[in-house]
Each structure stands twice: as C-alpha cells, then as structure tokens.
Amino acid sequence: MNSKTKLYDSLKPRVISLRLEGMTFSEIQSEVGFIPKSTLSTWLRNVELNETQLGRINEIKRLAGHAGRQKGAIANRQKRIDRLSDIAMRARKEYLENTKDPNFLAGLVLYLAEGTKKSEAFAFMNSDIQLVRFMISWIEQFGGVGGYNNVRFRLYIHELYAHEKCEEFWTSGLNAQKEDFLKTIYKPTGREYKKNPQYKGCLRVEVRGRELYWKTMTWRDCFYSNLS
C-alpha cells in the first residue's frame, strides 16, 4: 500500500463525517485538502442524508451559482463599457475627418431626423427612394458597411397597396435581391382609394450589429456640441 492510499484511507472517515454535517464537496476539500471529486463521489455514494443536510447542500449550491452569475454579469457589463468607450474614442477622431465631406453631415442630419434612436440598432425609414439610396451610400462610405450582406430591408405599406407588388419597385430601384428583404408589414387603413398614387410604402433600412449605431450617437453628440 503506497503513501497516497494510506493517506486517503485515513481521510475517508473524516470526509464521511463532514458530509453528514451537510457539507458540499468544495467545503470538504477546503477542510481536508484536495481530493478528486470522483474519489469523494465514490466514498460518499452510499451515505444517506436527511432533509436538513440535503437542504443545506442545495442552498450552498444555489448561493454559489447566484454569486457566479453576478460575477459574470459584472464582467460582461465592464466589457460592454470598455467596448463603448473604445468605439466612442474612434468615432470622435473619425468625426473630424468625416466633416471634410459635406455628405457626412447631410447623412448625419438625415439620420437624426428619420433614424431610430430608442433601440441600439442603426435603422432608417423613408418613403423617398432617393433618400434611401443616399443613406445606403452613406452607410457604406462612413459606416464601413459594405454590401447588402450587412443590411436588411423591410417594407411597411397600407393594405390598400398590397396588390401593386411594391416590393418589386424597391428591389429594382435599390438593385437588391428579394432575399435582402424581410416580410412586408401591411398596415390596415379605412380608406378605399389611393390618396397618393405614387406612394410605394416606407422602407426600413437596418444595419446588422450595434457598432454603427453607437458611432452615430457619438457623431450626434459632436454635432450638437459644435452647434452650441
């Protein structure tokens, strides 16, 4: 019998006694030193625990799990803060360079007027295809978003226009594919006639991810600061 086996044999009664006190494997290891959990499981598999002992063990596990989740949440929150800080720092540097191009401020003002600012998503909606084309170009030039793989579209239109296949107007006008469009949202209307025969609905343009939204909000702050 080697020294390790002798040591384990001498510790086994102590381990069983601690388990009967309602201790978890981690607590037992803290008391007697490191013993593999597989060994503890073998030693203790026939140990019967009462409701009080089991209750204590389960409560300790629950609290440990809660503490672990809290620690993870704090770490994730700090990562988010660090990432936002990095994006904002880069965006402030980009602002100075971008303002040399008049299209930059034109697109920024257009987004501040028509874009989404309540959710952390860069999304722009308009019924004018020329403005939509301009914004897509702005996204590519200043947002670093290339191609339609990172952009998705959704058409919002009244039910009155459903039979006109307005999706084809937008796919053709933007040189896009049907696959680039999410399902059309038809809005109910009480009218039975077209108020505007040229109306083809409002198109929502949304960029995947959140970075461009965060950058744009920093550009907004820089713009407002210069206004004042």
PyMOL commands that set and color helices and strands:
alter all, ss='L'
color gray80, all
select helices_A, chain A and resi 3-20+25-32+37-44+51-98+102-114+129-142+148-150+159-164+166-173+178-180+211-227
alter helices_A, ss='H'
color red, helices_A
select strands_A, chain A and resi 123-126+151-158+185-187+202-207
alter strands_A, ss='S'
color yellow, strands_A
deselect
rebuild
show_as cartoon
